[in-house]
Amino acid sequence: MIEQQLPPGESYVPNDIRLDSENQQIMIITGPNMAGKSALLRQTALIVLMTQMGSFVPAGGATIGMVDKVFTRVGASDNLSRGESTFMVEMTETASILNNLSDRSLVLMDEIGRGTSTYDGISIAWAIVEHLHKHPHRPKTLFATHYHELNQLAADFPRVKNFNVSVKEAGNKVVFLRKLKEGGSEHSFGIHVAQMAGMPRA
């Protein structure tokens, strides 16, 4: 789907994903805005769903077991008619995921905790990763975040691994390579992306 909308001459960058319940249950994915973290989550969800249907999947090779539930927490929206803020909707959906896990669940979380203060958001995101790791079902999880502090979790929990969607700095520009690499990143390049969007300089 993304491939169809790319500019002429630009190709989709494929990435490998490996999740298992013994060694790499949770992938924490950091990287700047626009780098492709959300696309990676969507790619994984679509391939898993297509596999469950018995469909062809756009991959060089895939080994995918039975998945009974694909949980996603992506995007930001409120529910004003029910008096729920954007953050309340985010937390309600996240709570529903955490309360309905099985040993065949796939969990895809994108920017959990962004709807509140930085310290509260980091604390919530950190606690969610810990909960997923300690959960008896060991649900396979992709956890995309700008909270680079979460990279510390890989040192504390054996099935948490850090990855980043790589970029390259060239002068004052950021080149998005869109390639998933092992290890955490330390920069979000938010100011660069704001400049790309046309924000006026102060």
C-alpha positions as CSV (number, residue, x, y, z in Angstrom):
1,M,0.0,0.0,0.0
2,I,2.8,2.4,0.9
3,E,4.7,1.3,-2.2
4,Q,1.8,2.5,-4.4
5,Q,2.1,6.1,-3.1
6,L,5.9,6.5,-3.2
7,P,7.3,9.1,-5.7
8,P,8.6,7.7,-9.0
9,G,12.0,6.1,-8.6
10,E,11.8,5.7,-4.9
11,S,11.5,2.1,-3.7
12,Y,10.0,0.7,-0.5
13,V,12.8,-0.4,1.9
14,P,12.0,-3.9,3.2
15,N,12.9,-4.8,6.8
16,D,13.1,-8.1,8.6
17,I,11.2,-8.7,11.9
18,R,11.9,-11.6,14.3
19,L,9.8,-12.1,17.4
20,D,9.7,-15.2,19.6
21,S,8.8,-16.0,23.2
22,E,12.2,-17.1,24.3
23,N,14.8,-14.6,23.1
24,Q,13.2,-11.6,21.4
25,Q,9.7,-11.1,22.7
26,I,9.7,-7.3,22.6
27,M,11.3,-5.0,20.1
28,I,11.6,-1.4,21.2
29,I,11.9,0.6,18.0
30,T,13.3,4.2,18.3
31,G,14.1,6.7,15.5
32,P,13.1,10.1,14.3
33,N,9.7,11.2,13.0
34,M,9.3,10.3,9.3
35,A,11.8,7.5,9.6
36,G,9.3,4.7,9.1
37,K,8.5,3.3,12.5
38,S,4.8,3.3,12.0
39,A,5.2,1.8,8.5
40,L,7.1,-1.0,10.0
41,L,4.3,-1.7,12.4
42,R,1.7,-1.6,9.6
43,Q,3.8,-3.9,7.4
44,T,4.0,-6.5,10.2
45,A,0.3,-6.4,10.9
46,L,-0.7,-6.7,7.3
47,I,1.7,-9.6,6.6
48,V,0.5,-11.5,9.7
49,L,-3.2,-10.9,8.7
50,M,-2.5,-12.1,5.2
51,T,-0.7,-15.2,6.5
52,Q,-3.7,-16.1,8.7
53,M,-5.9,-15.9,5.6
54,G,-3.6,-18.3,3.7
55,S,-2.7,-15.4,1.3
56,F,0.5,-14.7,-0.5
57,V,2.6,-12.3,1.5
58,P,5.1,-9.7,0.1
59,A,8.2,-11.2,1.7
60,G,11.2,-13.2,0.5
61,G,10.4,-15.7,3.2
62,A,8.2,-15.9,6.3
63,T,7.7,-18.3,9.2
64,I,4.6,-17.1,11.1
65,G,2.7,-19.2,13.6
66,M,-1.0,-19.0,14.5
67,V,-2.0,-15.5,15.7
68,D,-5.4,-15.2,17.4
69,K,-5.4,-11.5,18.0
70,V,-3.5,-8.5,16.5
71,F,-3.7,-5.6,19.0
72,T,-2.8,-2.1,17.8
73,R,-2.6,1.2,19.6
74,V,-1.8,3.7,17.0
75,G,-2.8,7.3,16.3
76,A,-4.5,10.0,18.3
77,S,-8.2,10.8,18.5
78,D,-10.6,11.9,21.2
79,N,-14.2,10.9,22.0
80,L,-15.7,14.2,23.1
81,S,-19.3,12.9,23.0
82,R,-18.4,10.5,25.8
83,G,-16.2,13.0,27.6
84,E,-12.9,11.2,26.8
85,S,-9.8,13.1,26.0
86,T,-7.2,11.9,23.5
87,F,-5.1,10.6,26.3
88,M,-8.1,8.8,28.0
89,V,-8.9,7.1,24.7
90,E,-5.2,6.0,24.4
91,M,-5.2,4.6,27.9
92,T,-8.6,2.9,27.6
93,E,-7.5,1.1,24.4
94,T,-4.1,0.2,26.0
95,A,-5.8,-1.2,29.1
96,S,-8.1,-3.3,26.8
97,I,-5.0,-4.8,25.1
98,L,-3.2,-5.5,28.4
99,N,-6.3,-7.2,29.8
100,N,-7.0,-9.5,26.8
101,L,-3.6,-11.0,26.0
102,S,-3.0,-14.6,25.0
103,D,0.1,-16.6,24.1
104,R,-0.7,-16.1,20.4
105,S,-1.2,-12.4,20.6
106,L,0.7,-9.8,18.5
107,V,0.9,-6.4,20.1
108,L,1.8,-3.3,18.1
109,M,2.1,-0.1,20.1
110,D,3.0,3.3,18.6
111,E,4.1,6.2,20.8
112,I,2.3,5.1,24.0
113,G,2.3,7.9,26.6
114,R,2.6,10.8,24.3
115,G,-0.7,12.3,25.3
116,T,0.4,13.4,28.8
117,S,3.5,15.0,30.4
118,T,6.9,13.7,29.4
119,Y,7.7,12.1,32.8
120,D,4.2,10.6,33.1
121,G,4.4,9.3,29.6
122,I,7.8,7.7,30.0
123,S,6.6,6.1,33.3
124,I,3.5,4.6,31.7
125,A,5.4,3.4,28.6
126,W,8.1,1.8,30.8
127,A,5.5,0.1,33.0
128,I,3.7,-1.3,30.0
129,V,6.9,-2.8,28.6
130,E,7.7,-4.4,32.0
131,H,4.1,-5.7,32.2
132,L,4.4,-7.3,28.7
133,H,7.7,-8.9,29.5
134,K,6.5,-10.3,32.8
135,H,3.2,-11.5,31.5
136,P,2.9,-15.3,31.6
137,H,1.7,-15.4,27.9
138,R,4.8,-13.5,26.7
139,P,2.9,-11.7,23.9
140,K,5.1,-10.8,20.9
141,T,5.4,-7.0,20.8
142,L,6.6,-4.2,18.6
143,F,6.9,-1.0,20.7
144,A,7.7,2.1,18.7
145,T,8.6,5.2,20.8
146,H,10.4,8.5,21.0
147,Y,11.3,7.8,24.6
148,H,14.9,6.9,24.2
149,E,15.0,6.2,28.0
150,L,13.2,2.9,27.3
151,N,16.4,1.6,25.7
152,Q,17.5,0.9,29.3
153,L,14.9,-1.9,29.5
154,A,17.0,-4.1,27.3
155,A,19.7,-4.2,29.9
156,D,17.2,-5.1,32.6
157,F,15.0,-7.7,30.8
158,P,16.4,-10.5,28.7
159,R,13.6,-10.7,26.0
160,V,13.6,-6.9,25.3
161,K,15.8,-5.9,22.4
162,N,16.5,-2.4,21.0
163,F,16.3,-1.4,17.4
164,N,16.2,1.8,15.5
165,V,15.2,3.0,12.1
166,S,18.3,4.6,10.8
167,V,19.0,8.1,9.4
168,K,22.1,9.9,8.1
169,E,23.0,13.5,8.8
170,A,24.4,15.3,5.8
171,G,25.2,18.9,6.6
172,N,22.0,20.4,8.0
173,K,19.8,17.8,6.4
174,V,18.5,14.5,7.6
175,V,18.4,11.6,5.1
176,F,15.9,8.9,6.1
177,L,17.4,5.5,5.2
178,R,14.3,3.6,6.6
179,K,16.4,0.6,7.5
180,L,15.9,-1.2,10.8
181,K,19.1,-1.7,12.7
182,E,20.0,-3.3,16.0
183,G,20.6,-0.9,18.9
184,G,18.7,2.1,20.2
185,S,18.9,5.7,18.9
186,E,19.3,8.9,20.8
187,H,17.9,11.5,18.5
188,S,14.4,12.3,17.3
189,F,15.3,15.2,14.9
190,G,12.0,16.8,15.7
191,I,13.3,20.3,14.9
192,H,14.5,19.1,11.5
193,V,11.1,17.6,10.7
194,A,9.4,20.8,11.8
195,Q,11.7,22.8,9.5
196,M,10.8,20.4,6.6
197,A,7.2,21.1,7.3
198,G,7.8,24.8,6.8
199,M,7.7,26.0,10.4
200,P,9.0,29.6,10.5
201,R,12.3,30.3,12.3
202,A,12.1,32.2,15.5
